[in-house]
Structures are given as C-alpha cells and as structure tokens.
C-alpha cells in the first residue's frame, strides 16, 4: 500500500471522527441549554424518545430542545458509520477487497442499529 494513500485515508477518517464528535457534543449541549432556559420541562420527552425523521425535523423547526438532543444522538450514531464508509471507499480504492468486504459487513451491522432507531 502506498504511504501517501494510507495517510490520506487516515486523515479523512480522523477528520470525520473529530467533526462528528464535535457536532454531536455541540448539539447535545445546545439541546440541554435550550431545555434549561425554557424551564427544564421534560413532558415532551415521552412522545419524542424514538421519533421518525419527519417528526424529528418538524420538531426541530419548532425549536424543541428534545429534538435537538435527538439530533445530537443521531449525529453520535452516524459518526462511526461514516467512518466505516470512508474506510470501505479507501479499501476499494486500494483494491484491498478482503478488508472492503469486512468494512461492508460492519457497515451493514451499523445500519441495522441506526435505521430502526429513527425510522
């Protein structure tokens, strides 16, 4: 494997993990802050614990703090999935089909955990 290709894929993976983690942390902090500013009421949590994506986005438009928290959780869940997708593309680019197959399998497993949570 070419060292330059390896460094490029590692840089992409590290950037995705960093940006995903920061986005999730910011969304969670903003959601908690909005909830605290509005008086800390937790009644809406009951009906938005497992929202569908349309419900989540319509609640975000209304400024619902629980929806912001759920978006942060979704960002936390998508971060490792995007890391696996970048690894899969990197392995395919390097023509390393064995590791690409493993990455595809891990990606499918991650999809089976993410999709039922929000659909």
C-alpha positions, -999 to 999 in steps of 0.1 A, spaced: 0 0 0 12 35 -8 21 55 23 6 86 7 -28 69 1 -27 55 37 -21 89 51 -49 104 31 -74 79 42 -63 81 78 -67 119 76 -102 116 62 -111 91 90 -97 113 117 -115 144 104 -148 125 102 -144 113 138 -135 147 151 -162 166 132 -188 141 141 -179 141 178 -178 179 179 -211 182 161 -228 157 184 -214 174 216 -225 208 204 -260 196 195 -263 179 229 -250 209 248 -274 233 228 -303 210 235 -296 208 272 -291 246 273 -324 253 255 -342 229 278 -326 246 308 -335 281 296 -371 271 289 -375 258 324 -363 222 322 -397 207 315 -394 170 304 -430 163 293 -422 163 256 -396 136 261 -423 109 264 -436 113 228 -402 121 211 -380 93 226 -379 74 193 -390 99 167 -393 93 130 -372 116 109 -402 137 97 -413 142 133 -377 150 143 -373 177 117 -407 192 123 -399 194 160 -365 210 151 -383 237 132 -404 245 163 -372 247 184 -380 217 205 -350 210 228 -357 173 229 -355 173 191 -321 190 193 -310 163 218 -322 136 194 -303 151 165 -272 151 187 -278 114 194 -283 108 157 -250 126 149 -233 104 175 -247 73 159 -238 83 123 -202 92 131 -189 56 133 -210 47 103 -194 74 82 -160 63 94 -167 28 82 -180 42 48 -148 61 44 -127 30 53 -147 10 28 -141 35 0 -104 36 10 -101 -2 8 -118 -3 -25 -96 25 -38 -66 4 -27 -81 -27 -43 -80 -45 -9 -112 -64 -14 -109 -86 17 -109 -56 41 -135 -39 19 -158 -68 25 -152 -67 62 -159 -29 63 -191 -35 42 -202 -61 68 -196 -38 97 -214 -10 78 -245 -33 74 -244 -41 111 -243 -4 120 -271 3 96 -292 -24 114 -287 -5 146 -293 30 133 -322 26 109 -347 11 135 -339 39 159 -352 67 136 -375 51 110 
